[in-house]
Amino acid sequence: MKELINDITAQLKVAYPEDEARALAWWIVEESTGLCRSQLLCDCKGTKNISNLQEIIARLLHFEPIQYIFGHTLWCGLDLKVNPATLIPRPETAELVEKISNIKYQISNCRILDIGTGSGCIAIALKKAHPEWQVTGMDISEEAIKVARENARRNKVEVDFRVADIFSDGIGDFDIVVSNPPYICEREKSSMRPNVLAYEPATALFVPDNDPLRFYRRIAELKLGKFLFFEINEAYPQELSDMLAELGYTDIQLTNDIYGKPRIIEGRVA
């Protein structure tokens, strides 16, 4: 087993830092064999004959995300299908889910709206945490909604996923609105990794340099719920706080992510 992991790591090191290459090596072997690491360390029978190993390595050397290669990812205790129509869920977004799941406000028959749901990760995680909540997820992408609906089935929850556009469609009324909208400015592309730029959906990532708060502003203006939660670009916490205050929101709070960067903002409709 050690020899196999070292061999895969050596091949991947030409494109990835060594620690990341080794983590990918373990991921490949665990996924391909259906065995966890402890099982592999105890018994490596059959692991040296992964039929498509070189194909997987070649795709990784072209910076294709491993989650897309295997077609799914584990996140927040969920097994989620992902493909190039959806973003790959990030750890920071799990923090957003945790914050809403632990919300101190007591709302009976709570109605949740997740705007720009993508793979449905936020909506499904919230429904898992609170089966009594009525959860809706919306996205402008029909392909993303197809993935979200499949993910709801995979994780045995009922979520109302729908195709809708916040700039043109009527949406409805809710208690809590959450969104992780596109927030990366075009000028930031040069600092991003090729696996994100080449494979993840640009429409779910980028906003014009001259209007970085476009989606936040529109969602906040609609005032679809009593409480609003956003995942945000670390570069604009003050601008977002000021915008929400100007629109009449109160109890505005910023929360840093695990890396110490401002990542979540919340507000309440007065």
N, C-alpha and C positions, 0 to 999 in steps of 0.2 A: 504493500500500500504506500509506504513512504517513497518508494522508487517511482510509482505512478504519479503521485502528487508532485514530486520534485520535477519529473519530466514535463508535466503540463505547466507547472509554474515557470520553468525555464523557457518554454515556448512563448508564454504570455508576457514575460518580463521585457520583451523588446517593445511592448506598447503600454505596459502598465507598471506602476511601482510594485516592488516585490511583494509587499504585504497584500496589496489588492490582487495581484496575480495569484498568490497562494489561496486567498479567499475564493477567487473564481474557480480555482482548481478543485477545491473541496465541493463547491456548489455543483460543478459539472458531475463529479463522481456520485455525490449524494442523489442528485436528481436522476441521473441515468440508471442508477442501480436500485433506487427506492429504499436505500438503507441510510440510517443516520450515521454520524461520525463514529460514535462509540461502537456501533455494530461493525462498521468498516474496519476499525482498528483491531477488533477481535477476530474478524473473519473476512478476508478480502477475496473469497472465491468468486471468480467470474468478473471481477472488476477490471481486469487487464484487457478485456475484449469488448470495450464499449464501441459498438459498430460504427457510429458516426462521430467519434471523438475528434478526428482531424477536421471534419466539417464544422463542428462547434468551435474549435479553436480558430479556424480561418475566419469565421464570422465575428468572433470576438476581436481578432486582430484588425478587422475593419470597423471596430468600435460599435458593432450592433449590441444593444443592451441584452444582457443575458436573460432578463425577464421576457423580452420579445422572442428570443430564441426558443425558450421553453414554453412560452405562451401563457405564463401565469406568474404570480408572485404571492408571497405570504406577507401580510401587513395587518397589524392590529388584531391578530388572531383570525384573520379571514384569508381564505384561499381565493384570490381574485384573478380572473382572466384579464390579460392586458394585450394590446396589439398597437400598431402605429396610429390607430384612431384615438387612443387614449394616453394620457400621461401615466407614467409610472408613479404610484403613490410614494411620497417621501416621509421620512420620520417627523419632519416639522408639522406635516398635516395631521399626523397622529396626535400631536400635542393639541391641535385645534379641536379634534374630536373629544379628547379627554376633558378639555376645559368645558365644552358644552355638555358633555355627559354628567359632569359634576355641578351643573348649574344650580345656584342656590335659590333661584326663583321658583316658586311653587305654582305651576300652571296645570290645571286639570285638562285632560284630553289635548295635550300639547300638539300643535301642528307645526311641523318643521319643513322648511323649503331649502334645498341645496341647489344653488344656482351655478351652472357650469359643472355639472356632476361628473362628467367624464366616465371613468370606469364604475362610478357609483360608490366609490370607497367611503366617502364621508356619510352619505345617506344610509348605506348598509350598516356601517359601524354604529351609527346612532340608533338605528332600529334594533340591532343586536343588543345594545346596552339598555335600551328602553323599549321593549316590545309593545308597551301600551301607547307609545307615541304614534301619531299619524305622520308619516314621512313621505315627502315628495322630492324628486330630483328632476331637474330640467337641464337640457343642453341644446345648443343649436345644431349639433351634429347628430344625424340619424344613426350613423355607424357607432358613435359613442353610446347612444341610448340602447342600441342592440346589445352591446357588451354589458352595459349596466344591468339590463333585464336578465341576462344570463347569469351575471354575478349574484343577483338577488336569489335566483333559483339555486345556484351552487351553495349559497350560504343559508338557504331555507328561511328567508324573510320576505315579507310582502312590502314592497315600496312602489309608489306610483311614479314611474319614470315616464317623462313626456318630452317631446321635441318642442321647443319654444324659444323665442328670441325676445330678450328683455327690452329691445329697442322698438318692438312692433306689436308683440302679442299681449293680450290681457293675461294676467298671471293668477290673481286671487289674493286672499287674505290669510296670514299665518301668524303664529306666535313668535317663532324664532326663524330668522333668515341667516343662512351661512353661505359663504362663497370663498372659493380659492380661485379668483379670476385671473386672466392673463395679466401679468404685472412686470415682466422683464422688458426693459427698453431696448430698442433696436441697437443702440450704441454699446450695449453690454454683451453683444454676441461674441466679440473678439476675446472675451475672458472665459467663455463657456467651453465645456468639454465637447469633443466631436460626437460622442455617443448621444448627447442631447440634441445638438444642432442637426445632425444628419438623420435622426430617426424619430424623435418625438414630435407630435403635431405642433407646428409653429403657431397655428391659430389659438392654441390653448396656452401659449407661452408669452407671446410678444405683444407689446403696445407701441404706438408711435412715440418717438422721443418728445414730440411737442404736446402730447396729451397722455402722460403716464397714468393719470387717475381716471381715465375714461370710464372704465367698467365700474369702479368703486362709486364714482359720482352718480351714474345712472341707477345703480342698485339702491344707493342711499336715498336718492330723490324719490324713488317709488314708494318708500316707506311701507313695504309689504308686511312687516311684522313688528311686534312690540320690541324685540331685541334683535340686534344685528351683530354678526361676527364675521370678520374678514381675516384671511391669511394675507400678509402684506409684503411688499418690497421693503427691505430694510433701509432703503435710501429715503423713504418718504413718510416716516412715522408722524412728524410734526405737521406736514401738509395734510395728511389724512385726519389727524385730530382736529385741525382747524376747520377742515371741510365739514366734518360731522357736526361740529359745534355750530357752524354757520347754518346748517340745515335743521338745527333745532334738537339735535340729539343730546342727551345728558348721560351722566355716569360713564363717561368715555374713559376706557382703560387700555393701556398697552401692556403686552406681555412679551418677554424675551423668550427665544427658543433655547434649546439645549446648548447652542453655541454662543449664547449671550447676545444674540442679535434681535432687535424688535421684529416680531413675526406675527403677532395676533393683536388685532384691535377690536374692541367691542363698544357698543353704545346702546342707548335705550331711547325710544321715541318718547318725547316729553308728553 
